[in-house]
């Protein structure tokens, strides 16, 4: 009985997805053929086709980010690209928090990615997230007043959030006090992360997080 219900739900999902209009991102990039290879991230990366990538705060509830398109989530992270921890360390005119400015930055970055790689930039972004998403992290537990680091597995949604934040920070660092603008820095960071290049800030952060987790086991 349970298997029948599951199969029926899967059939309804396929039917609903087939009825969705095939909107293109920025009316340029088709996302119907974008694939997520990491099974742990398939449900955390939203690739629902939308005409306007702006949720207007409809997904602010707990775990609501799953319903937000992955490109919009990247645009939102660019609003705080200068934050490091709890402090705002890098001040840039590009990080204004304005939706239209963030959208233009991502659009320009996608054009650069398409020109350099010849691939769909949304697929390159998804590949970058898959390869730069840390699997292990460290939390602090307290025993008798003493605090100890403890290795933990990171949830899929947090893996995506951490990776998008690291990509935004890496793009900001590459463009800060340099001739290249934030769009060029973002394109470079995404391409390097998709190639699992050690020069990518997101890849460095992933290796650092997993190394700390290994030492805390």
N, C-alpha and C positions, 0 to 999 in steps of 0.2 A: 504493500500500500504506500509506504514511504517512498519507494523507488519510483512509483507511478507519479506521485506528486512532484518529485524532483524533476523527472523527465518532462512533465507538463509545464513546470516553471521555466525550464531551459528552453522549451519550444516557444513559450510566450515571449521570452526575452529575445530570441532570434527573430520572431515575427515582428516585435516592436522595433528592433534595431533595423530591420529591412525596410520598415515604413518611414524611417527618419529621412528627411531631405538631406542630400549630399552637399552641405555647405562647405566651402573652402575657407581655410584660415586666411584672413586678410583678403579673401576672394582670389587667392593666388595658389595656395598649397592644399592639395587634396590629402585628407588624412584617413580615407577609407581603407588604404592599404598599409597603414602604419602598423608594425608588429612589435609587441613587447615580448622579448624572449625569456626574461626572468620570470618564472612562475610566481615568485613571491611578491612581485610588483605589479602583476596584471590588474589587480583590483584597486591599486593605489594610484595608478596613472590613468586619468580620465581623458579619453580621446573622442568624446561625443562631439559631433559636428555642430558648430554654432555660427550664426551669422555675425553676432556681436559678442566679443569676448569680454563681457562685463556682467557679473552676477548680481551687482547692485546690493551686496550684503545679504543675499538670500541664503547663503550657506554658512552662516556664522555659528550654527549650532555645533555641538560636539561631533567630531568626525565628519563635519559637513564639507571639508575640503575635498573629500573623495568625489563630490559632485561638481567640482570646479575644474574646468579644462586646464590641462597641464601648462599650456602656453600662458593662460591668464595668471596662474600661480607664479610663473617665472616673472611676469610683469609686476606682480605685487611685491616680489622680493627685491626688485630694483629700487623700490621706494626707500628702503633702508640699507642700501649697499654700503653705507659708511659706518654702520654699527659693527663693533667688535665686542662681543660679550654684552655688558650692560652700559657700555659707553659709546658715544658717537665720536670716533677717532678721526675719520676722514671726511672732510667737508667738500662736496662737489656740487657744482651747479646742475649736473644732470640728475642728481637724486632729489628731486623736488616733491615727489609724492603725487604728482599730477598724472592722471590716467593717460591723457593724450601724449604726454612726453615719454612715458614708459612704453606706450604702444609703438611710437615712432622709433624708439631705440631698438626694441625687439624686431620690428619690421626691417630696419636697416641691417641689423645683425643677421637676420635670416637671408637677406639678399646677398650679403658677403659670403655666408656659408654656402649658399647655392652656387655662387660663382667659383669658389675655391674647390669645392668637393664634387660638384655636379650631381648632388643628391638632394632629396627632399629635406629641407632643414629641420622639419618637425621630427623626422626619423633620426636625424643626427642628434637632436636634443634628447630623444628617448634613449638612444644608445649611450649618450654621455651620462644620463641619469643612472642607467643600469650598471655601467662600469665604475661610476664614482660613488655609488651608494654604499656606505659602511654597513657591515652585517653585525658587528659587535661594538659595544660601547662600555663605558664605565659609569657606575653610580656609587654613591657613598652610603654605607651602612654604619650604624653606630651600636657598639657593644660596650656597656658599662662606662659611658662617657668618652670612649675612644672611637675615632672615626677611621674606617677602613674602606679602600676602594674595592668594588666587586664587579666582575665582568658580567654583562647582561647582553641578551639578544635584543636587537633594535626592531621595533615593529615596522611593517612595510610603509605605513603612512609617514612615520617619523624619518625613515630612511630617505624618502623622497624629499621631505621638508629640509632635512639637513643638507642634502645634495644641492637643492636649488639655492639655499642660502650660501653654500660654499662657492657655487658657480657665480653668484652675484658678487660676492666678496672678491673672488679672483678677478672678475672683470673690472671691478672698481680699482683694484691694486694695479692692474695692467695699464689702466688709463690715467691714474692719478699722477699729476705732475709730469706728464709725458705728452708727446705730440698727438698720439692716437686718442680718439674720443671713446666714449663708453660703448658705443655700438661695435667698434672694431675690437675693443677689449673683450666684450661679451662673445663675439663670433670666434675669436681666437681661443678663449677659454672652453667654449663648447666643443670646438673641433679637437683640441688637445685631449679633453676628457673622453670624447668618443673614441679616440685612438688609444686611450689608456696611457697617454704620454706622461712621463714623470714631471714635466714642466707645468702640468696643470695643477692649480691650487686645490681643486676639488679632489684630485687623485692623491695629492700629498696629505690632505686632511683625512681621507679614508684610511690610508696606510698608518697614519699617526693614531687614529682612533682604534684600529684593530690591534696595533702594537701595544697600546696601553691596556687593552682588554686581555691580551695574551699574558702580559706581565702581572695582571691582577687575578689570575685564575688560581 
